[in-house]
């Protein structure tokens, strides 16, 4: 019968425990891949909020805006239509959350950067 795992032509060998052993054996490439995943989620020591997002200091953003007025309105506080404050070096890659690591970026540029970052 076709649905059986036993077969006179050797088809049952594909279901043997030895075939699946490399995935369960510690030290294999597959097991090592899963062990390294947590470290790829950000720089060590980066503080996160209850939702797992990197914490940002609103005071640092305000300091940046005070010294770098909005390109579309010229204001040093409030909304900046079409622009976002961007971290030049991403916080998740060890960038600092301070004005020296911030820049104005158009929303279109920010979306493009988020795709490759």
C-alpha positions, -999 to 999 in steps of 0.1 A, spaced: 0 0 0 13 35 -8 5 51 26 26 27 46 61 36 59 72 1 52 80 -7 16 97 -34 -3 115 -8 -25 132 10 4 110 40 5 106 36 43 142 46 48 133 83 43 114 82 76 142 66 97 152 83 130 188 86 116 175 110 89 162 135 115 191 130 140 212 160 128 185 185 137 183 171 173 220 166 178 236 194 198 265 210 180 251 207 145 247 238 123 210 238 128 212 238 166 239 265 165 217 287 144 189 287 170 214 294 198 227 325 181 193 341 173 188 360 206 221 379 202 210 392 168 181 412 182 202 442 193 233 456 209 240 443 244 229 466 272 203 483 251 172 491 274 138 480 261 103 489 271 76 464 281 68 458 244 104 450 235 110 483 217 143 501 224 137 529 249 143 564 237 149 595 258 124 622 247 147 648 263 174 639 238 151 643 209 139 677 222 176 688 226 182 678 189 151 697 177 161 728 197 194 730 179 182 717 146 148 733 136 123 713 115 132 716 78 95 720 68 83 745 95 114 760 110 101 753 145 121 739 173 92 719 188 60 702 178 53 682 147 75 683 116 54 673 86 72 651 61 102 645 84 113 622 113 142 623 137 166 595 127 194 579 145 224 580 122 237 548 137 208 527 147 203 522 185 200 484 179 235 485 163 250 504 193 242 540 183 238 565 211 205 581 219 218 617 219 216 647 195 251 640 181 237 607 166 204 623 153 195 639 119 163 650 101 152 625 75 122 626 51 96 600 58 103 584 24 140 581 33 131 566 67 109 539 52 136 530 27 162 529 55 140 507 77 138 481 49 176 475 48 184 483 85 
